[in-house]
Amino acid sequence: MRIRAGDRNPKRRGAAAAVVAAVVAVVAAPAAAAAPGPAPAPPQRQVIAGGHVDLATVLLENGALTVKGKGDAGPFDPAATTLNVTDAAKRPAPSSPAYGFLGVPGGTPIHVIPQTFQPEVLWAGWNTESVPRGALADNVVDLTLRAARGPGRMEVYVSGTDGPERVFSSHDPAVRTTRVAVPTHAHANWAFTAPGVYELEFEASATSVSGARLISPPARYTVVVGPHNAVATTTTLAATETPAGLRLSSTVTGGPQSIDGGVPRGWVEFVRHTSTRDEVVAHEPLSNGTAGLALAADAEALAFTARFVPAADDLLARSQSSPVANPGAPSGAVVTGVRDTYAQGETITATALVTPHRPGHTVTWWTRKAGAGTERGTGAVLTLAAGLDLHGAELGFDVRDGSGATVVSARPMVLDVRAAVLTTAPPAPATTPPGTTTAAPPKGAPPAAATTQACVPTPVTSTVPPGEVEVVTDGHFDFGPVVEGGAFSARVKDDRRGTPAYRDPASYVFHLGDAARATPPPGSGLDFLGSGPVWTIPLTQRSGVPWLGWNTQHPSVLASVKSGITLTLDKVDGPGELAVYGQDPFGGVGDRYFGTVGGFPRATTVPVGQSGVHVHAVWAFTKPGSYSVTFSIGGSIDGRPANAKSTLAFHIGPGDPKAARTGTPVVEQVGRTADGKACALPSGLASTGLDGSAVAGLVVAAVLLIPLGFLLTNLATLADVRRRR
């Protein structure tokens, strides 16, 4: 809204200045909380409605525990972030008694953040990967849901082979704390039984190795379930004459009941209207939903209004009071209620204020643009659709007597109507993402710039003796490609020490022991696994079980691969079957990706996009013993076809896990000229060997996650005989 006319009368300017000075004098008094001028702009809030979010990320900094959030784009402040569970997560509640803790009848629409990634839905979890090993007693942290408020229940649970396992509950005090090993990265199902705004508070506690008790400050999260719309508020204003002048009192109500006890937070702006101008004379923070302002006597103001400016304007809607006449107002007319700007299609609501009250007179509204006037109706309040044809138009009204003659006209307001802004596609990733480094020349090799012959990637094979492989029984790992010297190499990303390290898969044996053993219950839908025990890598990280997934997030992949990566299961050598599947939030079998059992494909395509994809699901083996699982990685690098092969080794149950690796070859890409001399490859990261050191400067890009998992077998017909499929 722009004011067309100005006041050039020096007496009136002096009166206005005197009022403002009086306001400044009042608000400067020690007992007053009001301040001159408009309210501060609300802090900008981040809204996260999809992708990977570690809702509660536990940190140990300077000997103190803290809880923060971590999303695709990096860490976020829970107090300045809104998490949105969209209607893409809506589904009917199950009828199974195993899910009776949800507290709603089967078929009731609820929203569930799934344990496995689904497009356009948050994938929420928690992690302790940034806490150093050995810094806390027993390497454990207790994560507690201190408080939960909202229109329905919130239940967090993990889907497993043997049914749901509850983790956090908003209504059951016995399900408020879970013990989390260090390091852990876990995901679960988050069910919300009613749409609306929820407020969650998490706290971490632990004992230091010196015996000191550590408790983090509570971290408060805001979750909007369903459409993300600001909740309506109502602002009222009253004016009371006092011996010193005038007292304005405003009350704001509305907003989510789950936030701050249902009492809105923010500021009230007090707006003064005269026949020539509108001005915000002061603002005051709300206290228990009220704000007030003391003014000196004002002989020029026609009216006052109060405007609510919310502290979180994505959660609470702004609102404005009806105009309140100044008890000592002079004769005049003014348009109130018109906002500064409107989006195309919004509703313009304007109110006519006329002093003194004129019975028997009619308020007639009009707009005027380029000299042409259009009558818009009569009455004290006008509603008008904001169309682009009104941009730049003046809006005003005339007060007419019974004969139709105009006795006074209001000062017009200039309307500002904005068209919807079309968003543009985000820029493509840089050729060299931040944090990547060019491979250093081998020792004694000349710099790449001085190489006169072409430096080409050349595979070099070495053999890892069985005694040098690492048997892993815990921690977070991802299998996937990197680009080295223009070719694919398979690597395992090892997150056990906080800073990722990329190593050759041949240096590991993944051991699944008793902690991974389970027997699917009857009626679970997992009949294809048979009736005996199975050994599984679950959908979420579990202590005592290596949590292996895969991803396409390496910076060299993001820079060079524009389409998807195809993972093909070439063969499985082992005593039993392997199957790969996802699970829905209520324990049913989800998508089948690949495996050796009937009905399972042998390949799946994993997108890359701009930030890569991170995959976790269930790996299941039906017999104990050693397995060699060979994959092909296929795709294109800068438009050129490329592929690589690699074998993952697993040992299931008792026995010597290192027997799964018997002189395994390790293949790495190194730079060689045509005459066989060592040279620096033109791009990519330095070769990652068996020492497990972190890749320097690695920046792990934000994640778009896809559900993936592994399935388990029907029945195995060969007990102790290794077979090839």
Secondary structure, 3 states (H helix, E strand, C coil): CEECCCCCCHHHHHHHHHHHHHHHHHHCCCCCCCEECCCCCCCCCEEECCEEEEEEEEEEECCEEEEEEEECCEEECHHHEEEEECHHHEEECCCCHHHHHHCCCCCCEEEEECCCCCCCCEEEEEECCCCCCCCEHHHEEEEEEEEEECCCCEEEEEEECCEEEEEEECCCCCCCEEEEECCCEEECEEEECCCEEEEEEEEEEEEECCCCEEECCCEEEEEEECCCCCECEEEEEEEEEECCEEEEEEEEEECCCCCHHHCCCEEEEEEEECCCCEEEEEEEECECCEEEEEEECCCCCCEEEEEEEECCCCCECCEECCCEECCCCCCEEEEECCCCCEECCCEEEEEEEEECCCCCCEEEEEEEECCEEEEEEECCEEEEECCHHHCCCEEEEEEECCCCCEEEECECEECCEECCCCCCCCCCCCCCCCCCCCCCCCCCCCCHHHCCCCCEEEEEEEEECHHHCEEECCCEEEEEEEEECCEEEEEEEECCCCCCEEECHHHEEEEECHHHEECCCCCCCCHHHCCCCEEEECCCCCCCCCEEEEECCCHHHHHHCCCCEEEEEEEEEECCCEEEEEECCCCCEEEEEEECCCCCCCEEEECCCCCCEEEECEEEECCCEEEEEEEEEEEEECCEEEEEEEEEEEEECCCCHHHHCCCEEEEEEEEECCCCCECCCCCECCCCCCCCCCCCCCCCCCCEEEECCECCCCCCCCCCCCEEC
